[in-house]
Amino acid sequence: MAFWLIKSEPSTWSWQDQVEKKVTSWDGVRNYQAANNLKAMKLGDLCFFYHSVKERQIIGIVEVIKTYYPDQSDATGRFGMVDVKAVRPLSKPVSLDVIKPHPALQHLALVRQSRLSVMPIDDQSWSTILALSGDTL
């Protein structure tokens, strides 16, 4: 199993939207690096659900339940999407303000490439972020 982080603006698609719908297609990704990350996702991989823009915090966990397939909203046919389902909220959201100064997390794309919307999270960083939220896997 691999770990990931996916970003969404809460005004566009929020954690609450995800919980209410349960399963959704993670579409609209138009960055090649982020799209390659979507392509690398496997069934059962877990993703942190991150509220971007004003909130800038990890708020929940979703699971990949359908691997990469064409994104119907992309007229060019170059990009795809995955399907994810809500797993659970974090006990306590973990903000970017907590992640940035943390010595074990400074290597993350979340810190180094702030505009990337889909990124891998290594096992140790996943565990560290869960610990910061007061959770375990």
VOFIPA-873343 format. One record per residue: x, y, z of N, C-alpha, C in turn; residue in three letters. Coordinates in steps of 0.02 Angstrom, whole numbers, padded with zeros to 5 digits, always signed. Layout:
<rs>
XYZXYZXYZALA
...
</rs>
This chain:
<rs>
+00042-00059+00000+00000+00000+00000+00044+00062+00000MET
+00024+00112-00039+00059+00176-00041+00014+00229-00010ALA
+00045+00285+00007+00010+00341+00038+00017+00402-00006PHE
-00034+00444-00005-00038+00503-00048-00070+00560-00010TRP
-00068+00619-00040-00105+00676-00016-00139+00707-00077LEU
-00204+00720-00071-00241+00753-00125-00271+00817-00096ILE
-00269+00869-00137-00292+00935-00115-00358+00955-00148LYS
-00398+00990-00111-00460+01018-00138-00475+01083-00103SER
-00501+01131-00141-00525+01192-00110-00593+01176-00079GLU
-00601+01191-00015-00665+01173+00018-00726+01205-00015PRO
-00717+01263-00047-00775+01294-00081-00795+01257-00145SER
-00749+01216-00171-00762+01176-00231-00784+01105-00212THR
-00744+01071-00170-00760+01004-00146-00729+00997-00077TRP
-00771+00992-00027-00747+00990+00042-00748+00919+00070SER
-00717+00912+00128-00719+00848+00163-00792+00828+00177TRP
-00833+00877+00196-00904+00863+00210-00938+00838+00147GLN
-00922+00868+00088-00950+00843+00025-00930+00770+00015ASP
-00866+00755+00028-00840+00688+00019-00876+00638+00064GLN
-00885+00657+00127-00918+00613+00175-00991+00601+00154VAL
-01025+00654+00133-01095+00647+00113-01103+00604+00051GLU
-01059+00612+00002-01064+00573-00060-01031+00504-00052LYS
-00985+00497-00005-00947+00436+00010-00896+00419-00044LYS
-00917+00411-00107-00871+00394-00162-00876+00449-00215VAL
-00817+00469-00240-00816+00519-00294-00757+00507-00340THR
-00762+00534-00399-00706+00533-00447-00662+00593-00431SER
-00596+00581-00427-00549+00636-00415-00527+00660-00484TRP
-00566+00708-00510-00556+00731-00579-00531+00803-00580ASP
-00519+00828-00640-00499+00898-00648-00425+00911-00640GLY
-00385+00860-00629-00313+00869-00620-00282+00882-00689VAL
-00247+00939-00696-00219+00958-00761-00143+00971-00758ARG
-00112+00953-00704-00039+00958-00697-00010+00889-00712ASN
+00041+00886-00755+00069+00821-00776+00099+00782-00718TYR
+00133+00816-00672+00162+00780-00615+00107+00752-00571GLN
+00056+00791-00557-00001+00768-00517-00037+00711-00553ALA
-00044+00716-00619-00077+00663-00657-00036+00598-00655ALA
+00029+00604-00658+00072+00545-00652+00064+00513-00583ASN
+00055+00553-00532+00042+00526-00465-00024+00489-00463ASN
-00075+00516-00496-00139+00481-00500-00130+00414-00535LEU
-00091+00413-00589-00078+00351-00627-00045+00298-00584LYS
-00004+00320-00535+00034+00273-00493-00008+00244-00436ALA
-00067+00272-00424-00108+00248-00368-00135+00178-00383MET
-00138+00137-00330-00164+00069-00334-00226+00062-00290LYS
-00265+00010-00304-00324-00004-00261-00302-00012-00189LEU
-00337+00020-00144-00323+00014-00073-00274+00066-00046GLY
-00240+00103-00091-00196+00156-00067-00237+00207-00027ASP
-00206+00237+00022-00239+00287+00064-00212+00356+00048LEU
-00256+00406+00052-00238+00475+00037-00261+00520+00094CYS
-00218+00566+00114-00241+00620+00156-00283+00667+00113PHE
-00338+00691+00141-00381+00740+00108-00364+00807+00137PHE
-00339+00851+00095-00312+00916+00116-00356+00973+00092TYR
-00378+01016+00137-00414+01077+00119-00363+01131+00104HIS
-00361+01153+00041-00312+01204+00021-00340+01274+00029SER
-00304+01322+00003-00319+01393+00002-00321+01423+00072VAL
-00379+01437+00099-00382+01472+00164-00369+01425+00223LYS
-00395+01365+00222-00388+01320+00280-00318+01289+00285GLU
-00291+01264+00229-00225+01234+00226-00213+01184+00282ARG
-00253+01130+00280-00247+01078+00332-00271+01011+00306GLN
-00240+00958+00333-00261+00890+00319-00319+00875+00365ILE
-00374+00852+00335-00435+00847+00375-00462+00776+00379ILE
-00443+00732+00331-00471+00665+00331-00429+00618+00289GLY
-00455+00556+00282-00422+00503+00244-00473+00473+00196ILE
-00451+00464+00133-00492+00429+00083-00452+00370+00056VAL
-00487+00322+00027-00455+00262-00002-00468+00260-00077GLU
-00418+00241-00116-00425+00233-00188-00464+00168-00200VAL
-00521+00175-00234-00563+00116-00248-00569+00101-00322ILE
-00544+00146-00365-00541+00133-00437-00479+00168-00463LYS
-00437+00131-00498-00375+00160-00524-00387+00204-00585THR
-00334+00234-00607-00333+00284-00660-00373+00264-00721TYR
-00416+00310-00743-00456+00301-00804-00469+00370-00834TYR
-00491+00375-00896-00498+00440-00929-00545+00488-00892PRO
-00524+00551-00888-00565+00604-00858-00610+00633-00912ASP
-00675+00621-00906-00723+00644-00956-00726+00720-00962GLN
-00702+00756-00911-00704+00829-00913-00644+00857-00952SER
-00599+00814-00976-00540+00835-01013-00551+00824-01087ASP
-00565+00877-01124-00579+00872-01196-00518+00849-01236ALA
-00458+00858-01209-00397+00838-01245-00384+00763-01240THR
-00414+00730-01190-00402+00658-01180-00335+00642-01149GLY
-00299+00692-01125-00232+00681-01097-00233+00661-01023ARG
-00285+00680-00988-00285+00672-00915-00337+00622-00893PHE
-00326+00595-00833-00371+00546-00805-00388+00561-00733GLY
-00419+00512-00700-00442+00521-00631-00443+00453-00597MET
-00452+00454-00532-00463+00394-00492-00526+00405-00452VAL
-00554+00351-00424-00611+00357-00379-00586+00346-00308ASP
-00613+00386-00262-00595+00379-00192-00658+00377-00149VAL
-00652+00344-00092-00708+00343-00044-00682+00368+00023LYS
-00726+00402+00059-00710+00427+00125-00698+00369+00172ALA
-00643+00373+00211-00628+00323+00262-00645+00350+00331VAL
-00614+00407+00348-00628+00437+00413-00596+00505+00418ARG
-00624+00548+00461-00591+00612+00474-00532+00601+00521PRO
-00485+00647+00522-00433+00645+00572-00463+00669+00638LEU
-00438+00643+00693-00462+00665+00759-00452+00740+00768SER
-00395+00764+00743-00379+00835+00745-00346+00853+00679LYS
-00373+00902+00642-00340+00921+00579-00267+00942+00591PRO
-00225+00929+00540-00154+00947+00545-00142+01002+00493VAL
-00125+01061+00517-00117+01119+00474-00048+01122+00442SER
-00044+01158+00388+00020+01170+00355+00068+01206+00401LEU
+00041+01249+00445+00083+01285+00493+00117+01237+00542ASP
+00089+01180+00554+00119+01128+00597+00168+01086+00556VAL
+00150+01072+00494+00191+01028+00451+00256+01062+00429ILE
+00252+01125+00407+00311+01160+00379+00372+01160+00425LYS
+00365+01178+00489+00425+01181+00531+00447+01113+00559PRO
+00406+01061+00550+00423+00996+00578+00483+00967+00542HIS
+00537+00951+00578+00598+00928+00546+00590+00864+00504PRO
+00546+00821+00523+00537+00758+00486+00491+00765+00425ALA
+00463+00825+00415+00414+00833+00360+00435+00886+00309LEU
+00492+00916+00318+00513+00972+00274+00528+00950+00203GLN
+00538+00885+00192+00552+00860+00125+00490+00849+00082HIS
+00431+00852+00113+00369+00837+00077+00355+00887+00022LEU
+00325+00863-00032+00304+00907-00086+00255+00959-00061ALA
+00217+00943-00010+00170+00991+00019+00206+01054+00041LEU
+00267+01047+00065+00307+01103+00088+00348+01132+00030VAL
+00376+01090-00012+00422+01111-00064+00389+01130-00131ARG
+00332+01101-00146+00295+01116-00207+00223+01131-00190GLN
+00212+01189-00163+00148+01205-00132+00089+01202-00181SER
+00100+01206-00246+00044+01206-00293+00026+01137-00320ARG
+00067+01087-00304+00053+01019-00328-00008+00991-00292LEU
-00057+00966-00330-00121+00946-00301-00126+00872-00282SER
-00082+00830-00308-00081+00759-00292-00009+00739-00282VAL
+00008+00713-00223+00078+00699-00208+00086+00637-00165MET
+00143+00603-00172+00156+00545-00130+00175+00566-00059PRO
+00160+00523-00012+00180+00532+00058+00215+00468+00079ILE
+00277+00474+00101+00314+00414+00122+00286+00387+00188ASP
+00301+00323+00202+00273+00289+00260+00286+00326+00326ASP
+00349+00348+00336+00367+00382+00398+00329+00448+00406GLN
+00322+00485+00351+00286+00549+00355+00211+00536+00368SER
+00184+00484+00338+00114+00466+00351+00104+00454+00426TRP
+00148+00414+00455+00143+00399+00527+00152+00461+00569SER
+00198+00505+00549+00210+00566+00587+00149+00612+00585THR
+00120+00619+00526+00060+00662+00521+00002+00632+00560ILE
-00007+00566+00556-00059+00534+00596-00048+00547+00671LEU
+00014+00543+00693+00029+00555+00763+00013+00628+00782ALA
+00028+00674+00737+00012+00744+00750-00064+00756+00756LEU
-00102+00713+00723-00175+00719+00726-00204+00684+00787SER
-00162+00645+00821-00186+00605+00877-00214+00538+00855GLY
-00200+00518+00793-00226+00455+00765-00170+00405+00754ASP
-00191+00343+00739-00146+00292+00715-00183+00257+00658THR
-00147+00217+00619-00179+00183+00563-00208+00118+00586LEU
</rs>
